[in-house]
Amino acid sequence: MPPMAALTRADVEHVAHLARLGLSEAELARLEGQLNHILDQYAKLAELDTDDIPPTAQTIELENILREDVARPSLPAAPILANAPERDGDYFVVPAILGGE
């Protein structure tokens, strides 16, 4: 793998502009160093021989840590709905968020 080119100050300014970030001169200088350090570390990882390592989407075994989903009695609707600013029968009335009524 060819060596990675270092990011210039102009590169960092361009990315900051695209992200609509207003950065000070000190922040731009610090980010230039930090981003180049990240690229250097990536270049070191890219030197590793990974030919015998199969592609992996998950590095550890997945395990369900959640409890079983078991139906059980709910709270009674009347005392819960008593605190609602507006209701319709056994339902809360809330403002529409998708443009409908």
C-alpha positions as CSV (number, residue, x, y, z in Angstrom):
1,M,0.0,0.0,0.0
2,P,1.5,3.4,-1.0
3,P,2.1,5.9,1.8
4,M,-0.8,8.2,2.6
5,A,-0.4,11.8,1.8
6,A,-0.6,14.1,4.8
7,L,-3.5,16.5,5.1
8,T,-2.6,20.1,4.5
9,R,-4.0,23.1,6.4
10,A,-6.1,23.9,3.3
11,D,-7.6,20.4,3.4
12,V,-8.7,20.8,7.0
13,E,-10.1,24.3,6.2
14,H,-12.0,22.8,3.2
15,V,-13.5,20.0,5.3
16,A,-14.4,22.4,8.1
17,H,-16.1,24.6,5.5
18,L,-18.1,21.7,4.1
19,A,-19.2,20.7,7.6
20,R,-20.1,24.4,8.2
21,L,-17.8,24.5,11.2
22,G,-16.5,27.9,12.3
23,L,-13.0,27.0,13.6
24,S,-10.4,29.3,15.1
25,E,-6.8,29.3,13.9
26,A,-5.8,27.3,17.0
27,E,-8.5,24.7,16.3
28,L,-7.5,24.4,12.7
29,A,-3.9,23.8,13.7
30,R,-4.8,21.3,16.3
31,L,-7.2,19.4,14.0
32,E,-4.5,19.3,11.3
33,G,-2.2,17.5,13.7
34,Q,-4.9,15.2,15.1
35,L,-6.2,14.2,11.7
36,N,-2.7,13.5,10.3
37,H,-2.0,11.4,13.5
38,I,-5.1,9.3,12.7
39,L,-4.0,8.8,9.1
40,D,-0.5,7.8,10.3
41,Q,-2.1,5.2,12.7
42,Y,-4.3,3.9,9.8
43,A,-1.2,3.5,7.7
44,K,0.5,1.4,10.4
45,L,-2.6,-0.9,10.5
46,A,-2.6,-1.1,6.7
47,E,0.9,-2.7,6.9
48,L,-0.4,-5.7,8.7
49,D,-0.8,-9.0,6.8
50,T,-4.5,-9.9,6.9
51,D,-4.6,-12.4,4.1
52,D,-5.3,-15.3,6.5
53,I,-8.0,-13.4,8.4
54,P,-11.5,-14.0,7.1
55,P,-13.8,-10.9,6.7
56,T,-15.8,-10.3,9.8
57,A,-18.8,-8.1,10.5
58,Q,-18.8,-8.8,14.2
59,T,-15.7,-9.2,16.4
60,I,-17.4,-10.9,19.3
61,E,-20.3,-13.3,19.5
62,L,-23.7,-11.7,19.7
63,E,-25.7,-12.6,22.7
64,N,-29.2,-11.5,23.7
65,I,-28.9,-9.7,27.0
66,L,-32.6,-8.6,27.1
67,R,-35.3,-10.2,29.1
68,E,-38.0,-12.3,27.5
69,D,-40.9,-10.3,26.1
70,V,-43.8,-11.5,28.2
71,A,-47.2,-9.9,28.2
72,R,-48.4,-8.8,31.7
73,P,-51.1,-6.6,33.1
74,S,-50.7,-2.9,32.4
75,L,-51.6,0.2,34.5
76,P,-55.2,1.2,34.4
77,A,-55.9,3.8,31.7
78,A,-58.1,6.1,33.8
79,P,-55.5,7.3,36.3
80,I,-52.8,7.6,33.6
81,L,-55.1,9.6,31.2
82,A,-56.2,11.8,34.1
83,N,-52.9,13.7,33.7
84,A,-53.2,14.2,30.0
85,P,-53.8,17.7,28.7
86,E,-56.1,16.3,26.1
87,R,-57.6,12.9,25.4
88,D,-60.0,11.0,23.2
89,G,-61.5,8.1,25.0
90,D,-58.6,5.9,26.1
91,Y,-56.0,7.7,24.0
92,F,-53.7,10.7,24.4
93,V,-54.3,13.4,21.9
94,V,-51.0,14.8,20.6
95,P,-50.1,17.3,17.8
96,A,-49.7,15.8,14.3
97,I,-46.0,15.5,13.2
98,L,-46.4,14.2,9.7
99,G,-48.6,16.9,8.2
100,G,-52.0,15.1,8.8
101,E,-54.7,15.8,11.3
